[in-house]
Amino acid sequence: MNQIPPLDLTEQYKSIGAEVNAAVLEVLASGRYINGPVVSQFEQAFADYIGAATCIACNSGTDALFLALRAFNIGVGDEVITSPFTFIATAEMISAAGATPVFVDIDPQTYNLDLQQIEAAITPKTKAIMPVHLFGHPVDMTELTAIAQTHQLLVIEDCAQAVGAAWNGVRVGNIGQIGCFSFYPTKNLGACGDGGAITVNDAAIADRIRLLRDHGRREGYIHEEVGVNSRLDAVQAAILSIKLRYLDTWNAGRQVVAERYHQLLEHVPGIILPQALPDGQAVWNQYTIRIPASPQGNNRDRVRQHLQQQGIISMIYYPLPLHLQPVYKFLGYQPGQLPVSEQLANEVLSLPMYPELTLEQQERVVYALKDSLS
Ligand SMILES: *Cc1c(COP(=O)(O)O)cnc(C)c1O
């Protein structure tokens, strides 16, 4: 029996391989491998896609977050409010910049920051809120922007899982002061390696980020401040320029897959389905269901194992919330302090999700899921 992986990138490569190969060979022959016109063209195309004035490409989504924090001078003594239910990079870069992540619990429906709880976490040290549009679902940016404006806080969007998603028709990454994107291969727009980008409308901040990503220099060997090496390879930019043209089609394909899961799973007892907010346009980086525990114990782990026996590979994003990670022990959070994220860490299961997933494959996933729950 064929395995159904969580994500199959070979299908995508089959569909655009010839185009990608030609573009890569062209870069190889050009002799320009870092920066140059291929990278600038991608930056312009990506800025246009998001609707932002400027895009600055960099080496990863992680670096995008770091550069964004640095550009706004967020560092030692500052606090940044974020979600404990995300990939480590979100909080990790707040720490790397020298600031302190302040974790606010999540909403059980959206898996995103619980906006009702943000104000209680604001202190005189708070400089920014870093919402994460988790699994491709946009945060309610109307409400979040209102909170940020009331308290004069910056909004740094972690859009790593949500390229193309929108809130009330405005693409994420163009709602807060700055948007951070990842082109890690499993993201909706994935490079064939690492890559990232920042979108921003403020020209001075854009300029500062361009400096910071290249050793603090404008050109040559004159360095204005301490920066990093975080440039996007021309090969990756060439690949991303091609893939960007297909992104809306692929995101629409994910939407179809999500709707089919909804239909097939709607009446299955024992699971809770993910829900998109009415004002949000989600892009379904993951289709993540919840399987609550039963008196017999953790159902989710049992179901996951059963699926695996049937050749269906599901994933757990994320098994341990950030406030309880060993690395953040020093912040002093206690188990039970952010109960929703802790509960969801035990309940979430991400089913196979990619645009090319067929109805037949989905039916197999659903059959195995029902079988394990009955
Ligand atoms: C993937 C991801 C990142 C980091 O992106 P990289 O390109 O892997 O460095 C940051 N935040 C979130 C929410 C992510 O999913």
The ligand as an SDF file (V2000), in Angstrom:
LIG
                    3D

 15 15  0  0  0  0  0  0  0  0999 V2000
    8.7980   27.9770    9.5550 C   0  0  0  0  0  0  0  0  0  0  0  0
    8.4920   29.0020   10.5590 C   0  0  0  0  0  0  0  0  0  0  0  0
    9.4310   29.9680   10.9500 C   0  0  0  0  0  0  0  0  0  0  0  0
   10.8720   29.9190   10.5390 C   0  0  0  0  0  0  0  0  0  0  0  0
   11.0910   29.8940    9.1810 O   0  0  0  0  0  0  0  0  0  0  0  0
   12.4850   29.2590    8.6240 P   0  0  0  0  0  0  0  0  0  0  0  0
   12.4710   29.6740    7.1860 O   0  0  0  0  0  0  0  0  0  0  0  0
   12.3790   27.7890    8.7970 O   0  0  0  0  0  0  0  0  0  0  0  0
   13.5880   29.8610    9.3740 O   0  0  0  0  0  0  0  0  0  0  0  0
    9.0240   30.9390   11.8260 C   0  0  0  0  0  0  0  0  0  0  0  0
    7.7820   30.9820   12.3100 N   0  0  0  0  0  0  0  0  0  0  0  0
    6.8560   30.0610   11.9740 C   0  0  0  0  0  0  0  0  0  0  0  0
    5.4910   30.1580   12.5480 C   0  0  0  0  0  0  0  0  0  0  0  0
    7.1900   29.0300   11.1040 C   0  0  0  0  0  0  0  0  0  0  0  0
    6.2760   28.1060   10.7990 O   0  0  0  0  0  0  0  0  0  0  0  0
  1  2  1  0
  2  3  1  0
  2 14  2  0
  3  4  1  0
  3 10  2  0
  4  5  1  0
  5  6  1  0
  6  7  2  0
  6  8  1  0
  6  9  1  0
 10 11  1  0
 11 12  2  0
 12 13  1  0
 12 14  1  0
 14 15  1  0
M  END
$$$$
